[in-house]
Amino acid sequence: MENSRGAQMVVAASVVVMGWLSLVVMGGPTLHKVGGSKGWINHDVNYTEWGAQERVYVGDWLIFMFDKRYFNVLEVNKTSYENCTDRDFIKNVTRGGRDVVQLTEARTYYYISGGGYCFHGMKVAVHVEDYQDAAPAMAPAPSAMVSASLLPSVPTCLWIIVANVLYVNLVLMDLL
């Protein structure tokens, strides 16, 4: 009976460890707080610089944290961004002052705060890349060309986890 309890603990631990490792290998979406620790405010934040320094990928999220009594967040096109025009915006993402937006395609997203705040620097352009574009751009030798991603797919990772759990169970039952 005691041996069976120990086997269950080992199986549970192996499932947790393999699941965690598969997440580390595959990565996952990231939540980016616009403006860093200061958020979406009008004081001492260079949003242009912040946007240029962030590495953002398709599937990542932006969170805008601000006082909704004063500020808002509008998604706009490039021309409206450059001219700080808050008319004819694409989307008003303002909800409650802790507003989250998922970035679903590789392109540059433009956000401003209306009411004149954009003219004081409350605007950010966020360039979003496909995840496979994240690797440094090095030209591989012709013989080393690989057409598929080097990272395993989600189904592959799941099969690895299942195979490891099955293996551990068989070892613990003295079948292997």
Secondary structure as UniProt FT lines:
FT   HELIX           2..26
FT   STRAND          31..33
FT   TURN            34..35
FT   HELIX           36..38
FT   HELIX           47..53
FT   STRAND          56..57
FT   TURN            58..59
FT   STRAND          61..65
FT   TURN            68..70
FT   STRAND          74..76
FT   HELIX           78..83
FT   STRAND          91..92
FT   STRAND          98..102
FT   STRAND          108..112
FT   TURN            114..116
FT   HELIX           117..120
FT   STRAND          123..129
FT   HELIX           131..134
FT   HELIX           142..144
FT   HELIX           154..172
FT   TURN            173..174
//
